[in-house]
């Protein structure tokens, strides 16, 4: 598999995971994070909610980094 195809696959996976969390919580990660920091998330220290937070943050970070890498790959191709 070419690097470009791998980047696009991983980017799609990250976006799908991000959308799944946005659907589950009805908000963007930035809004969820603000609510988290202001102690407005019910059961925020439960295993399930905390796990979602960290996985959602990873998906958002991965999407950003992979998008940047894909753009750089396109420019150099």
C-alpha positions, 0 to 999 in steps of 0.5 A, a space after each residue: 500500500 502506498 504511503 498516500 493510500 495509508 494516510 487517507 485510510 488512517 485519516 478516514 478512520 480518525 474522522 469516522 471515530 470523531 464523528 461517532 463521538 460527536 454523535 454520541 455526545 451531541 457536540 464537538 470535542 472542543 465544546 465537550 472539552 470546555 464542559 469537561 474542564 468546567 465540571 459539567 460532564 456527568 460522571 466525567 471520572 467514570 471509566 467509560 466517559 474518561 476513556 471516551 474523552 481520551 479516545 476522542 482527543 486522540 482522534 481529533 489530534 490524529 485527524 489534524 496531523 494526518 491531514 497535514 501529512 496528506 497535504 504535504 504528501 500531495 505537494 511533494 507528489 
